[in-house]
Amino acid sequence: MSTIEWNFSNTFPLPYRVLIISVIGLWAWGSNLQILSWLSIDVPHLLDKNNNTPSSHKAIYNLAFIFTSWIGLNLVIFWQVTGGVETEIIEWTSIPLVCYVIVFAIIICPFNCCRKKERMRFLRCIRRIVFSFSSDIPLADVIMADILTSFAKVFGDLYATGRILLHCDEVYVGNRGWNYIIAPLFTSIPYVIRFKQCMTEYIGSNRNDKRHLFNAFKYASAFPVILFSVLQKWYKYEALTAQSIVWISHSTLFRLW
C-alpha cells in the first residue's frame, strides 16, 4: 500500500467512510426530492398513492444535517485523540463505536425528536422490503431497494467495520478465510432484496408480466460476479496459507469473470 493510500486510511478509517457515504446518500435523496418539487411533480402519488404526507426535502436535509454534525464532531475528536498514528487508531476504536451507537440510537429513537416521521417511515420501508411478500409493491419500496443496490459495497464494508470495532484490530479483518465468504454475502443482500421484489411481482401477475422476470434475471446476474469474487479471494488466501491444489486456476477465474 502506498504512503498516500495509507495516510488516507488513517485519516478516514473504514468505519467513518461507511458513515460518510451513507450520509452523502441521505443528502442526495433530499436533493432528489427538492428537484422533483421544483419540477412540480406530484411526489406523494409518485412514491406512494396511499400516502398524502411524504417526507419533504427540508425534513430530509434536517435529518442529514443532524447525522453530519454528529459524525463530523466524532471524527474531529478521533483525529485529535489519535493524531493519525496507526497504533493509536487501533487503540481508540471505541470512539467510532460510540459514533455508531448514537447513530443507530437516533434512527430507532421512539421519541418525537430528530424528525421522527421520516425515521419511522424509513424503518417501515426497510421492514417491508425485507419481510413483505406482497405483490403490490409501492414505488417507494422499489426505489429504496434500488438505492440499496448502489450501496452494496457499503454492506460488505459494514461487516468489516463490525469486525474492526468489535475486535479492536483492523489488521485482523480478512486474516481468516471465512471472511472472504461472509463479506460478499453482506454485499449480496441488496440484490437478494431486489430479486425477491421482482419475483414477487412476477408471481403476483400470474406469471404473465415477463418484465418483472427479466428484471429478476438482471439482479440475479450480480450473484455470479459475487461468487467469482469470493473464489478469487479464497484462492489467494489458500495460496498464502498452504501449497494446495485448487480446482480452478487464477487465469480461468478471470476468463469466467
Secondary structure, DSSP 8 states (H G I E B T S, - for coil): --HHHHHHHHHS-HHHHHHHHHHHHHHHHHHHHHHHHHTT--HHHHH-TT-SS---HHHHHHHHHHHHHHHHHHHHHHHHHHTT-HHHHHHTTHHHHHHHHHHHHHHH--SS-SSHHHHHHHHHHHHHHHH---S---HHHHHHHHHHHHTHHHHHHHHHHHHHHHHT-GGGTT-STTHHHHHHHHHHHHHHHHHHHHHHHHHHTTT--HHHHHHHHHHHTHHHHHHHHHHHHHHHHHHHH-----SS-HHHHHHH-
